[in-house]
Amino acid sequence: MIRSAYLAAEGFAPELTEELRRAGVGIAAWHGRLALSPEAPVAAAWSLDTWTDPREVAVPSVKAGADALRDLQRNWAHYPLLYHRRSALLAERLPPVKARPLAFPAPAPTAHLGAWTLLAPDRLLASPTKTSPFVNGEVGFVEDREGPPSRAYLKLWEALTRIGRHPLPGETCLDLGAAPGGWTWAIARLGARVTAVDKAPLDPAIAVMPGVSCRQESAFGLDPRQEMPVDWLFSDIICYPSRLLVLVRRWMEAGAARNIVCTLKFQGETDHDTAADFAAIPRGRVFHGFHNKHELTFAWPA
């Protein structure tokens, strides 16, 4: 019996496997990038989308499969893998799910959405509930290909969309490890006041944006007890996650930031221990976003 299913991002099945092993969750089989487990669902940072109530459904015909899904609920996301023609015919009989790119800061979809996939020509797996409001956990945005100096802004947009909050006009923000300025660009566009901190210079076009100020120094050299408290602390610093954990704890202990969003970048092997330490922070959340690479995002409060 399959009691939970976890969808890994492309190339990150090993990270999800190890995380589930550490949580005592066994994997009965893999269906593409979908890990099928006989255990009850658990929080899994490396899962783009967790199916929390999967059940196997007989599909003697395409019509019968579609009718079975519609009897459960209206909206379904399809995870395509096998039996493409049969899957497509079944999907055509279901109400279409329009996965339009979001124009940030538009909120995430709120419509209830389940997920399904064909395990065999005559058997599908369907979960009326799942953790992501997006189809297969894939968050798409209307991109800006001219303003930002890199595509790093997309993972910040995704993080803020996931937690359902973002800096408001006039709020104060620190962007640690800011250069060349992708996150600073995204924050300033919201009307917030952002101080970019990095030993490297910011992209000149970002440095002159309204509300942006620069401090060309090390983010690790800042003493949060000596800094003015900020509404948001951001970090996309390239450093070992254990070092970032020390930095984040310092800012929390000083009460110097109301909100924190940062990236845990893994250099070489994945540091599952430090990721677990981040996940254990009360009111915090760790997740692997669709726009993340070999890294996790930490948000507090989530």
N, C-alpha and C positions, 0 to 999 in steps of 0.2 A: 504493500500500500504506500502510495506517495503522499506525504503529509506536508511537504514544502518543496519549493523549487527556487533556485537562485540563478539569476542571469548575470554572467560575467561579461565585462567588456572584452572586446577582441584582444587576445594576447595576455589576458590576466586571469585565466583559469587557475594557474598554480597558486597565485596569491589568495584567491577565494578558497581553494581546496585547503590550504594551510590554515586559514582563518577559521573555517568550519571545523577542521580537525581539532584545533585548540579549544573550540567551544563544545566539543563532544558531539558534533553533528556528523553522522556518516553520510556518504554519498553512495546511493545504490547504483546509479548510472549517470552518464552524461548524454544529453540530447543536444548535440551541437554545443553551444555555450551555456546551456541550461543544466544546472546540477540538480538531479532529482534525489530527494532524501526521504527516508521513512520516518524522520524525526520531526517534531513540532518546529515551526518556524522560529528563528532567532534573528536578532539584529546582526547584519553582516555588512561591514563597511565596503567590502569589495564586490558587493552585489549591486549592479545597476538597478535591478528591479526584482523584488522578492515576491513570489506567488505564495500567498499565505493560506489559501484554502483550496488546493488543487484536488480535482476528482477526475477519474477516468470515465469517459462516456463512450458508449457504443455508437458506431457510425455505420449502420447497414447501408445507408445511402447518403448522398450529399444533402438532400432535403431533410432527412432525419437528423443529421448532425446540426444543421442550421436551426431546425425547430427546437432541438434540445438546448442549444445555447440561448435562443430567444426565450425559451421557457424560464431560464434562470434569471436573465436580465437583458437589458437593451444593448449596452455599449461594450464592445469587445475589441481588444488589440490582438493582432495576429503575430505570432512568432513563426515565420516561415523557415522551414528547413528541408523537409522531405515531401515527396508526393505533391509537387508544385501545382500540377494541373488540378488535382482534386482539392487542394487547399484553396486555390484561387476561386474555384467554382463555389466552394462553401462560403468563402469570404464575401462573394458577390451577393449572397442571400442575406447578409447581415447589414444592419444600418451602417453606413460609412462613418469612419472615425477620421475627422479632418485634422491631421497633425500639422497645422500651419506653423511656420516660424513665429516666435514671439517677438514683438517689438518692445524690447526692454525699456522701461521697467513694468511692462504688463505682467499681471499676476499669472501664476500657473493655472492650468485648467482645473475646474472644480467638479466637473461632471464625473460621476462614478464610472470606473473603467475596469473591466476584467481582462484576462489574457488567456489565449488558447493556442494549441499547436497540435498537429497530427503526429501521433506516435507510430501509427500504422494506418494502412488504408481504411480499416474499419474501426479505428479507436483513436480518440483524441483526449488530450489532457486540457482541462479548463479550470481556471481559478477565478471565481467571481470577484475576489479582492486581491490587490497587490499594493506594494508600497509606493510605487511611482505613479503620478498622474499622467505621465508621458508614455507613448507607445514604446515598449521595450526600453524604457528608461532613457531614451534619446531626446535630449533637449536641443531644439533648433532655434536659432535666433535670426532676425533680420540683421545681417552683419554690416558693419561700417568698414569698408576696405580702403579708406583714405585717411581718416582722422588718427586712429591709434598707431603707434609705432610697431606693434606686434599683435599677435592673436591671443595673448595671455588674458586680455579683457574678457574673453568668452567664458573662462572658468570662473571669473569673479561674478559675471552676470548670472551664471548658473547657480553659484553658491547663494547669492542673494535671492534668486527666484525660489530656490529650495526652502530657505528659511522664512520666506514671505516678508522680508523687511529689507530696507536699503537706506543709506544715508539721505537725510532730508535737507532741503535748502537751509544753509546757515549752520548746519551741524559741523563739528570739528572732527577731523580725521588725521591719523598718522599713517603713512604708507611706507613701511620699512622695506629696504631693499628695492626701492622703487624703479631704478633705471632699467630700461630706457623710458618707462613711463606708461605702460599699458593700463595698469590698475589706476594710476593717478588720473589718467585721461577719463576713465570710466567714472571715477568718483566725482571729479570736477564737473562732468557733464550733468550730474544730478543737482548741481547748485550748492554742493557742500564745500566747506573750506578744507583743503587738504595740504598737509606738509609732507613733502616727499623727502625721505632720508636715504641716502646712499653715498658711498665713497666715490662712485662713478657719477658723471654728470647726467642730468636728465636730458632727454631729447629737447632741443631748443623750442620746438613748436609746442611742446607740452608745458615747458617751464613758464611760458608767457600766458597760459590760459588764465582766465579770471578765477580767483580763489585759490590759486596754486602758489605755494612758497617752497623753497628748497633749502635743505641742509646737507651739505656735502661732507658727511661724516659716517662713522660706522653705526649701524642700528644697534649693535651689541654694546656700544659705549654709552648709550642713553641710560640714565638712572630714572626709572619711572617715579621715584619719590621726589625727584627734583623737577619733573615735567608738569605742565598744566594738564589736568585730566582731560581726556578726549572722549567724544561720543563713540568713535569707532577706531579700532586698531587693526590695520591690515598688514599682512606680511606674505610676500612671495619670494622670500630670501632663499638663495641656494646655500643650504647648510645641512649638516646632519640633523635628523629629527630630534635626537636627544638634546642637542644644543638649543633647538627651537623650543623644546618643552621647558627648559630652564628659563628662557626669555619670557614665554607666555605666563609661567607661574609667577615670575617677578612682577609683571604688570597686573596680574590678578590680585596678588597679595597686597600690592600698593593701592588697589582700588582706583587705578588710573585710567581704566577704559570700561565703558558700559557694554560695548560689543566688541567681539574679536572674530576675525576671519583670517585664516592663514593656511598656507600650503605646506604639507610634510613631503619633502622631496627625498626620494630614496636613491642613494648613490651606491650602485652595486646591488647587494641582496636587500630584500625588503625587511625593514626593522619592525617585525610584528609586535615585539615587546613594547616599544615606544608608542606604536599606534594604539595598543591596548591601554597604555597609560593616558593618552589623550582621551580615549573613549570613556575612561573611568572618571573624568572630570565632571562633577555634578552640573547638570543643565547643558552639557556640551554634546556635540554630535560630530562624528567622523564619517566621511563618505567618499567614495570614488565616483567623481562626476563623469559624465559622458565626455567632457572636454579636458579631463585630467589625463596626464600621461602616467609615468611610473611615480605616482604621487597620490596623496589623499588630501582632502580638504577638511579642516577643523573649523567649526562654527560654534560660537558661544555668545549669549545663550541661544540654543537651537530653537 
